[in-house]
Amino acid sequence: MKLRLLSFLLVISLLASCTSIYSTVENVNNKKTYDSKEQYIETVNKKNHIAKDKIIILNDDELTNFIYEIASKRLSTYYGIANKSYFVSAEQLSIKSCSGQMTSLYKLFIDDDKSITKSDASEIPFLTNLQLDKSKNTVIFIYSHKLGGMIKSKINAVINELEKENTFDYRVISIDNPDIIHKTQ
């Protein structure tokens, strides 16, 4: 009887604390600060294998506008795809954090599929600050170190899948400004 009760309580506690177990295993929502942009970029590069020149840290005003946009469009992990002419928002994904859907959207983008909604890239001033390679199709990711181990399935999986494409490029926009103590260096 005691064993059955103990087993029941253990199962209930595991179900009730599933989020915290997942957070611990995947290192999600960790609290960390960085002394400089350079330290932040170096850490992201080493820990997540993201090229340093692909990591974008917006100024605080740009970040405020960017966060407003991603919140209003309910974007998660993926912002969109851009080239010299067009921009396609990840808002078109039915599951906005699905790496498979983002990979499919990229392929539709390069095939110039008429089923996706394109915007004129020049109408999005934010894109000009990203210094995109005009000869490439650039996937723009939304990144926070609070993603923890989830970055492997959300960002790295898409990069690894699309690296094979000759016209593929990417940028990773950080939303971790509050965790970078000295932003101007």
Order of alpha helices (4+ residues) and beta strands (2+ residues): alpha-alpha-alpha-beta-alpha-beta-beta-alpha-beta-alpha-beta-alpha-beta
